[in-house]
């Protein structure tokens, strides 16, 4: 599955997911007629977080993690379980 499909599975606005045996609050914002996305996930009761921007251009899709490794963001997107 492409990363965009994992992003689109998250509802717009707020939801909760399970990731690595922990619960996370997730906020997804959509911009530019679904051409760009911002996701921020924060571990409830913990210190871990995930932050990213994702852009869809006419030529390619671009993942921009916010001050964290790409592998951390990709692992989160591929492995979260939607709770809400």
C-alpha distances in whole Angstrom, upper triangle without the diagonal:
4,7,8,6,7,11,11,11,14,17,20,22,23,21,21,18,19,18,20,22,23,23,22,23,20,21,19,21,20,22,23,22,18,18,18,17,19,18,21,20,24,24,27,30,29,29,25,23,20,20,18,18,15,17,16,19,20,19,16,14,16,15,18,19,22,24,22,20,17,16,17,15,12,13,14,10,8,12,14,15,16,20,21
4,5,5,7,9,10,11,14,17,18,21,22,21,21,19,20,19,21,23,24,24,22,22,19,20,17,19,17,19,20,19,15,15,15,15,17,16,19,19,23,24,27,30,29,28,24,22,18,18,16,15,12,13,12,15,16,15,12,10,12,11,15,16,20,22,20,18,15,14,16,13,10,12,13,10,9,13,14,16,17,21,22
4,5,5,6,9,10,12,15,16,18,19,18,19,17,18,16,18,21,21,21,19,19,16,17,14,16,15,17,18,18,14,13,13,12,13,12,15,16,19,21,24,27,25,24,21,18,15,14,12,12,9,11,11,14,16,16,12,9,10,9,12,13,16,19,17,15,12,12,13,10,8,10,10,7,8,11,12,15,15,19,20
4,5,5,6,9,10,13,14,16,18,17,19,17,19,18,21,24,23,22,20,19,16,16,13,14,12,14,15,14,10,10,10,9,12,12,15,16,20,22,25,28,27,26,22,19,16,15,12,11,8,9,9,12,14,15,11,8,10,9,13,14,17,20,19,18,14,15,16,12,11,13,13,9,10,14,14,16,16,19,20
4,5,5,6,9,12,13,17,18,17,18,16,18,17,20,22,22,21,19,19,16,16,14,15,14,16,17,16,12,13,13,12,14,14,17,17,21,22,24,28,27,27,23,21,17,17,15,14,12,13,12,16,17,17,15,12,14,13,16,17,20,23,21,20,17,17,17,14,12,14,13,9,10,13,13,14,14,17,18
4,5,5,7,11,13,15,15,14,14,12,14,14,16,19,19,17,16,16,13,14,12,14,14,17,19,18,14,15,14,12,13,11,14,14,17,19,21,24,23,23,20,17,14,14,13,13,11,14,14,18,20,20,17,13,14,12,15,15,18,21,19,18,15,15,14,11,10,11,10,6,7,9,9,10,11,14,15
4,5,6,9,10,12,13,13,14,13,15,15,18,20,19,18,15,15,11,11,8,10,10,13,15,15,11,12,11,8,9,8,11,12,16,18,20,24,23,22,19,16,13,12,10,10,9,11,12,16,18,19,16,12,13,11,13,13,16,19,18,17,15,15,15,11,10,12,10,7,9,12,11,12,11,15,15
4,5,7,8,12,13,13,15,14,17,17,20,22,21,19,17,16,13,12,9,11,10,13,14,13,9,11,11,9,11,11,14,15,18,20,22,26,25,25,22,19,16,16,14,13,11,13,12,16,18,19,17,14,15,14,16,17,19,22,21,21,18,19,18,15,14,16,14,10,12,14,13,13,12,15,14
4,6,9,12,13,11,12,11,14,15,18,20,19,17,15,15,12,13,10,13,13,16,18,16,13,15,15,12,14,12,15,14,18,19,21,24,24,24,21,19,16,17,15,15,14,16,16,20,22,23,20,17,18,16,19,18,21,24,22,22,19,19,18,15,14,15,13,10,11,12,10,10,9,12,12
4,7,9,9,8,9,9,12,13,17,18,17,15,12,11,8,9,7,10,11,15,17,16,13,15,14,11,11,9,11,11,14,16,17,21,21,22,19,16,14,14,14,14,13,16,17,20,23,24,21,18,18,16,18,17,19,22,21,21,19,19,18,14,14,15,12,10,12,12,10,10,7,10,10
4,6,7,7,10,11,14,16,20,21,19,16,14,12,9,9,7,9,10,14,17,15,13,16,14,12,12,11,13,13,16,18,18,22,23,23,21,18,16,16,16,16,15,17,18,22,24,26,23,20,20,19,20,20,21,24,23,24,22,23,21,18,18,19,16,13,16,16,13,12,9,11,9
4,7,8,12,13,17,19,22,23,21,18,15,13,10,7,5,6,7,11,14,13,11,14,12,10,10,10,12,13,16,18,19,23,23,23,21,18,16,15,15,14,14,16,17,20,23,25,23,19,19,18,19,19,19,23,23,24,22,23,22,18,19,20,17,15,18,18,16,16,13,14,12
4,7,10,13,17,18,22,23,20,17,14,10,8,5,5,6,9,12,16,15,14,16,14,11,10,9,10,11,14,17,17,20,21,21,20,17,16,15,15,15,16,18,19,23,26,27,25,22,21,19,20,19,19,22,22,24,23,24,22,19,20,21,18,16,19,20,16,16,13,14,12
4,7,10,14,16,19,20,17,13,11,7,6,5,7,9,12,15,19,19,17,19,17,14,12,10,10,10,11,14,13,17,18,19,17,15,14,14,15,16,17,20,22,25,28,30,27,24,23,21,21,19,19,22,22,24,23,24,21,18,20,20,17,16,19,18,15,14,11,11,9
4,7,11,13,17,17,14,11,9,6,5,7,8,12,14,18,21,21,18,21,19,15,14,11,11,9,11,12,12,16,17,18,17,14,14,15,16,17,18,21,23,27,29,31,28,24,24,21,21,20,20,23,22,23,22,23,20,17,19,18,15,14,17,15,12,11,8,8,6
4,7,10,13,13,10,7,6,5,6,9,11,14,17,21,24,24,21,23,21,17,16,12,11,9,10,10,9,13,14,16,14,13,13,15,17,19,20,23,25,28,31,32,29,25,25,22,22,20,20,22,21,22,22,21,18,16,18,17,13,13,15,13,10,9,6,5,6
4,6,10,10,8,6,5,7,7,11,12,16,18,22,25,25,22,23,21,18,16,13,12,9,10,9,10,14,14,15,13,12,12,14,16,18,19,22,24,28,31,31,28,24,23,20,21,19,20,22,20,20,20,19,16,14,15,14,10,11,12,10,6,5,4,5,7
4,7,6,6,5,6,9,10,14,16,19,22,25,28,28,25,26,24,20,19,15,14,11,11,9,10,13,13,15,13,13,13,16,18,20,21,25,26,30,33,33,29,26,25,22,22,20,21,22,20,20,20,18,15,15,15,13,10,11,12,9,6,5,7,7,10
4,5,5,6,7,10,11,15,16,20,22,25,28,28,25,26,23,20,18,15,14,10,11,9,11,13,12,13,11,11,11,14,16,19,20,24,25,29,32,32,28,24,23,20,20,18,19,20,17,17,17,15,12,12,12,10,7,9,10,7,5,6,9,10,13
4,6,8,10,13,15,18,20,23,25,29,32,32,28,29,26,23,21,18,16,13,12,10,12,14,12,13,11,12,13,16,18,22,22,26,28,31,34,34,30,26,25,22,22,19,20,20,17,17,17,14,12,13,13,10,9,12,12,8,8,10,13,14,17
4,7,10,13,15,19,21,25,27,31,34,34,30,31,29,25,24,20,18,14,13,10,11,12,12,14,12,14,15,19,21,24,25,29,31,34,37,37,33,30,28,25,25,22,23,23,20,20,21,18,15,16,17,14,12,15,14,11,10,10,13,12,16
4,7,10,13,16,19,22,25,28,32,32,29,30,27,24,21,18,15,12,10,7,7,9,8,11,10,11,13,17,19,22,24,28,30,33,36,36,33,29,28,24,24,21,21,21,19,20,20,18,15,16,17,14,12,14,15,12,10,10,12,11,14
4,7,10,13,16,20,23,26,30,30,26,28,25,22,19,16,13,10,8,6,6,8,9,12,11,11,13,16,18,21,23,26,29,32,35,35,32,28,27,23,23,20,20,22,20,21,21,20,16,16,18,15,12,14,16,13,10,9,10,9,11
4,6,10,13,16,19,23,26,26,23,25,22,18,16,12,10,6,5,4,5,9,9,10,9,8,9,12,15,18,19,23,25,29,32,33,29,25,24,21,20,17,17,19,17,19,19,18,15,14,16,14,11,12,15,12,9,10,10,10,11
4,7,10,13,17,20,24,24,21,23,20,16,14,10,8,5,5,7,7,10,11,12,11,9,10,12,14,17,19,22,24,28,31,32,29,25,24,20,20,17,17,19,18,20,20,20,17,15,17,17,13,14,16,15,11,12,10,10,10
4,7,10,13,17,20,20,18,19,16,13,10,7,6,4,7,9,10,14,14,14,12,10,9,10,11,13,15,18,21,24,27,28,25,21,20,17,17,15,15,17,17,19,18,18,15,13,15,15,11,11,15,14,11,11,10,11,10
4,7,10,13,17,18,15,17,14,10,8,6,5,6,9,12,13,17,17,16,15,12,10,10,11,12,14,17,19,22,26,27,24,20,19,17,16,15,14,18,18,20,19,20,17,14,17,17,14,13,17,17,14,15,12,13,12
4,7,10,14,14,11,13,11,7,6,5,7,9,12,15,16,20,20,19,17,14,12,10,10,10,11,13,15,19,22,23,21,17,16,14,15,14,14,18,18,19,18,19,17,14,16,17,14,12,16,17,14,15,13,15,13
4,7,10,11,9,11,9,6,5,7,9,12,15,18,20,23,23,22,20,16,14,12,11,10,11,12,14,17,20,22,20,17,16,15,15,15,15,19,19,21,19,22,20,16,18,20,17,15,19,20,17,19,17,18,17
4,7,8,6,8,6,5,7,9,12,15,18,21,23,26,26,25,23,19,17,14,12,10,10,10,12,14,17,19,18,15,15,14,15,16,17,20,21,22,20,22,21,18,19,21,19,16,19,21,19,20,18,20,18
4,6,6,6,5,6,8,12,15,18,21,24,26,29,29,28,25,22,19,16,14,11,10,9,11,13,15,18,17,14,14,15,15,17,17,21,22,23,21,24,23,20,21,23,21,19,22,24,22,24,22,24,22
4,6,5,6,9,11,15,18,21,25,28,30,33,33,31,29,25,22,19,16,13,12,10,10,11,13,16,16,14,15,16,16,19,20,23,25,26,23,26,26,22,23,26,24,21,24,27,25,27,25,27,25
4,6,8,10,13,16,19,22,26,29,30,34,34,32,30,26,23,21,18,15,13,11,10,12,13,16,16,15,16,17,19,21,22,26,27,27,25,27,27,23,23,26,24,21,24,26,25,26,24,26,24
4,6,7,11,13,17,19,23,26,28,31,31,30,27,23,20,18,15,12,10,9,8,11,13,15,14,12,13,14,16,18,20,23,24,24,21,24,23,20,19,22,21,17,20,22,21,22,20,23,21
4,7,11,14,17,20,24,27,29,32,31,30,27,24,20,17,14,11,8,6,5,7,10,12,11,9,10,12,14,16,18,22,22,23,20,22,22,19,19,22,21,18,20,23,22,24,23,25,24
4,7,10,14,17,20,24,26,29,28,26,24,20,17,14,11,7,6,4,6,9,12,14,12,9,9,10,11,13,15,18,19,20,17,20,20,16,17,20,18,16,19,21,20,22,21,24,23
4,7,10,13,17,20,22,25,24,23,20,17,14,11,8,6,5,7,9,12,15,17,14,11,10,10,10,12,13,16,17,18,16,18,17,14,15,17,15,13,16,18,17,19,18,20,19
4,7,10,13,17,19,22,21,20,17,14,11,8,6,5,7,9,12,15,19,20,17,14,12,10,10,10,10,14,15,16,15,17,16,12,14,17,14,13,16,18,16,18,17,19,19
4,7,10,13,16,19,18,17,14,10,8,6,5,6,8,12,15,18,21,22,19,15,14,11,11,10,10,13,13,15,14,15,13,10,12,14,11,10,14,15,13,15,14,16,16
4,7,10,13,16,14,13,11,7,6,5,7,9,12,15,18,21,25,25,22,19,17,14,12,10,9,12,12,15,14,16,13,10,13,14,11,11,15,15,13,15,15,16,16
4,7,9,12,11,11,9,5,5,6,9,12,14,18,21,24,27,28,25,21,19,16,15,12,12,14,13,15,15,15,12,10,13,13,9,10,14,13,11,13,12,13,14
4,6,9,8,8,6,4,7,9,12,15,18,21,24,28,31,31,28,24,22,19,17,14,13,14,14,16,17,17,13,12,15,15,11,13,16,15,12,14,14,14,15
4,6,5,6,5,6,9,12,15,18,21,24,27,31,34,34,31,27,25,21,20,17,16,17,15,17,18,18,14,14,16,15,12,14,17,14,12,13,14,14,15
4,5,8,9,9,12,15,18,21,23,27,30,33,37,37,34,30,28,24,23,20,19,20,19,21,22,21,18,17,20,18,15,17,19,17,14,15,14,13,15
4,7,9,11,15,17,21,24,27,30,33,37,40,40,37,33,31,27,26,23,21,21,20,22,24,23,19,20,22,20,18,20,22,20,17,18,18,16,18
4,6,9,12,15,19,22,25,29,32,35,38,38,35,31,29,25,24,20,19,18,17,19,21,20,16,17,20,18,16,19,21,18,16,18,18,18,20
4,7,10,13,17,20,23,27,30,33,37,36,33,29,27,23,21,17,16,15,14,16,19,18,15,15,19,17,15,18,20,19,17,19,20,20,21
4,7,10,14,17,20,24,27,30,33,33,29,26,23,20,18,14,13,13,11,13,15,15,11,12,15,13,11,15,17,15,14,16,18,18,20
4,7,10,14,17,20,23,26,30,30,26,23,20,16,15,11,10,11,10,12,13,14,10,10,13,13,10,12,15,14,13,15,16,17,19
4,7,10,13,17,20,23,26,26,23,19,16,13,11,8,8,9,8,10,10,11,8,6,10,10,8,10,13,13,11,15,15,17,18
4,7,10,14,17,20,24,24,20,17,14,11,9,6,5,8,8,10,10,12,10,8,11,12,10,11,14,15,14,17,17,19,20
4,7,10,13,16,20,20,17,13,10,7,6,4,5,9,9,10,9,12,10,7,10,12,11,10,14,15,15,18,18,20,21
4,7,10,13,17,17,14,11,8,6,5,6,7,11,12,13,11,14,14,10,12,15,14,12,16,18,17,20,19,22,22
4,7,10,14,14,11,7,6,5,6,8,11,14,14,14,12,14,15,11,12,15,14,12,15,17,17,20,19,22,22
4,6,10,11,8,6,5,7,8,11,13,17,17,17,14,17,18,15,15,18,18,15,18,21,20,23,22,25,25
4,7,8,6,4,6,9,11,15,17,20,20,20,17,19,20,17,16,20,20,17,18,22,22,24,23,27,26
4,5,5,6,8,11,13,17,19,22,23,22,19,22,23,20,19,23,23,20,22,25,25,28,27,30,30
4,6,8,11,15,17,20,23,26,26,25,22,24,26,23,22,26,26,23,24,28,28,30,29,33,32
4,7,10,14,16,20,22,25,25,24,20,23,25,22,21,24,25,22,23,27,28,30,30,34,34
4,7,10,13,16,19,22,21,20,17,19,21,18,17,21,21,19,20,23,24,27,27,30,31
4,7,10,13,16,19,19,17,14,16,18,15,14,17,18,15,16,20,21,23,23,27,27
4,6,10,13,15,15,14,11,14,16,13,12,16,16,14,16,20,20,23,23,27,27
4,6,10,12,12,11,8,11,12,9,9,13,13,11,14,17,17,20,21,24,25
4,6,9,9,10,8,11,12,9,11,14,14,13,16,18,19,22,22,25,26
4,6,6,7,6,9,9,7,9,12,12,12,15,16,17,20,21,23,24
4,6,8,9,12,11,9,12,15,14,14,17,19,18,22,22,24,25
4,7,9,12,11,10,14,15,15,16,19,20,20,23,24,26,27
4,7,9,7,8,11,12,12,14,16,17,17,21,22,25,26
4,5,5,7,9,10,11,13,15,16,17,21,23,25,27
4,5,5,6,9,10,11,12,14,16,19,21,24,26
4,5,5,6,9,10,10,12,14,18,20,23,25
4,6,5,6,9,10,11,12,16,18,20,23
4,5,5,6,9,10,11,14,16,19,20
4,5,5,6,9,10,14,16,19,21
4,6,5,6,8,12,15,18,20
4,6,5,6,10,12,14,17
4,6,6,9,11,14,16
4,6,9,12,15,17
4,7,10,13,16
4,6,9,12
4,6,9
4,6
4
